[in-house]
Amino acid sequence: MFIFLSGCSVRTDLFVQNYTNEDIMFKIVYNQAIDFLRYKDYTFRFENGIVDPKSFLKSKSLKVIEFQKSNDSTLLVKIPKNSTARIEATSNMLYVRNISVVEFADKKISMKNLYESLVGKNTDKIYKIE
């Protein structure tokens, strides 16, 4: 008899929907230094308009969002007005452990508080800026 055990990883994306009529500078502060080589290859993407994660992932018209490195553990990402942006793509919701706080519009939100305000089914979660 053979026993087959395998680990399972599920892709989990974190989205921000910017419902405002202004671009939002979104600061992501991580719990540790970021492997910027990983982020060099990673592109933040957005879709004009407010769309659900399923439509976002199927879209052929995603646009790249440039990001800036603020220090060894902080990224600055400009979320365009009236858009949906993917700010993290991890497996098994690792972003919950990796991100310390986010900041925008003079608000500083811990990952714990951010997580409590996320909406969405299954693995893809959305934070709404209204």
N, C-alpha and C positions, 0 to 999 in steps of 0.2 A: 504494500500500500504506500502510495506517495502522498505526502502532504505538501501542498503548495501555499506558501505565504508570500504575499506581496504588499509592499507599501503603496499607498494611494495618495497622489497629489492632485488637488483640484485648483485650477486657475481661479483666482479671485481678484477682481478689479475694484478700485476705489475711484468713484466719479464725483465731480463737483459740477452742479448745475448752477450757472450764474443767471438768475432771473432779472438782474438789474440792467439798467441802460448804460452802465459804466464798466470799463475793464477793471478787474480786481487783481491787485498784487497779492498773491497767496504765498505765504512763507511756510515751508515744511521743515520742522526741526526734528532730527532723528536722535535716537537714544545713544548713538555711537557714531564714530567717524564713518562717512559714506565711502564706499568703494567707487570712486569717481570713474574708474575704468568701466564699470558696469553702466553708469549713467551716460558715459560718452556714447555708448551704443544704443542706449534707451532713448526713445523720443516721446515726449509728452505730446499728446494729440488732442484735438478738439473737433467738434462738429458744430457748425452754426445752428442755432435753435436748440430748444430743449427736447432731447430725445431719450428714449429708454435705453438701457445697456444693450439689449439685444439688437436694436436698430443701429446703435453706435458700432458694435462689433462687426456688423454686416456692411457698414458703409464703405463705399469706394472713394468717398470724397473727404476723408479726414485730413485735417491740416495740422502741421507741426507747430507746437508752442515752444519757443526758445526758453531756456531756463538759465539762471545764473547761480553760480556757487557763491554763497555769502561767506561761509567758513567751512571747516572740514565736516560739519554735521548739519549744514543748512542749505536748502535750495529755495530760490525765489522763482515762482512761476506766474506769468500774467495770464489770468483766465479772461478771455474776451467776453464782452457784454453779450447777453442773451445767447449763451452757448452751453454745451455739455463737454466737459474735459475729463480725460482719464489722467489721474495724478499718480496712481500706483497700479502695478500689475504684479502680483505676487502669487504664491501658491499657499493654500490653506490659511488665508487671511493673516499672513505674516506681517502685513503692514501694521496690524494692531500692536504687535510687540516692537516693531522697528521705529514707529513714529512716536515722538514724545508729545509735541504740541503742534498746532497749526495757528497761524496768525493772519488776519486780514482785517482791513477797515477798523483798526484800533481794537480788535477783539483777539484775545488769546484763549484758545480752547485746548484743553488737555485731550489726549487721545481717548481717555475714558469717557469724557463728556461728548466728544465728537462721535464716538461709537454709539452712544445712547441715542443720538439724534439722527443716525443714518437710517435711510429707508431703502427698501428693495427686497426682492425675494431671493432666495437661494444664496448664491455666492457673490453676486455683484451688488455693491452697496453704493448709495448716492447721498451726498451731502448737498443740501439746497441752500443757496444764498439768495435771500429774497429782499 
